[in-house]
């Protein structure tokens, strides 16, 4: 692809201004060392699989919550917000990274580079904050149920979700002043450059990863302690009452948290090490370790929908209904009519039961 003079020069990780086709010199990195031959095919494979599963899986999550009344609750609204955070990277940054791999360099100009890196950060920080909000929500629901039902009503959930995304936007603003959103030739991506500012990188790792992960770990640890106490009857006065659906929801979100920490932990550990001593640590980070840490981070965006399907029976059933509806629309309409008829019968059944109950009470 010929270079276009109208494109604004992009800056790679080392801070050198380059033309969009700068990396065509035999696939060499800015340091002059040849790029490992496995990076491009491995990264493109991960991105293609992740993008496909990300789009299909997170759309299934969103449709499941919208379609199923059992899933349409305040807690699951946070899951929709988390699904949107995962979905956005598959729609914009990932295709641009695949294009950069194809052209062996960034060919879309600085505007798309900044926008791609911004959307990537929006997804990552949005996911962290949503997972934190989910953990706090579960903690309050299980450990402080009386206060939860008093202060966390259904109409409060959208307000909290808007607050989460506002905090996410505020957290991303400093990147434009630090100049940390640039193209990194090692991973063919416009992303957050860890060597742009040691102080800012340390703040990002602590505030956007370590602190939220600590809050989530505390919430789930407290829940585990109360669950074990209730099962062992250590506290006879304990009023903890967990339905099977509550336990499934808790275990599902705990698995989401663990997998997120595992996928993003290596990259944040590298970032923290680089922030401590950029001049000495950054050159010593193995190329394979750095690239693999990004592989894990990219792959995380498609895993949450799979976790819901494996661990939550309601999501699994709704997945099957949606897929069967797409496969056989006529059968879907028949099932929908049957389902609505059954719902009418279920709604009438409690009235009959209540009438019988009141009749017995009057008889007494």
QUIGIPE-V185686 format. One line per field, one symbol per residue. burial: 1 if it has 9 or more other ideal C-beta (glycine too) atoms within 8 Angstrom, else 0. A space follows every 50 residues. Layout:
burial->???
This chain:
burial->00000010111110000101111000011100001000110111011111 10111111111111101100100111111111111111110111111111 10111111110111111111111111111111111111111110100100 01000110011001101110110010010111111111111111110101 11011111111110111011011001111100000001010100011111 11111110111011011101111110010011001000111111111111 11111111101101110110111110000011001000000000000000 00000000000000
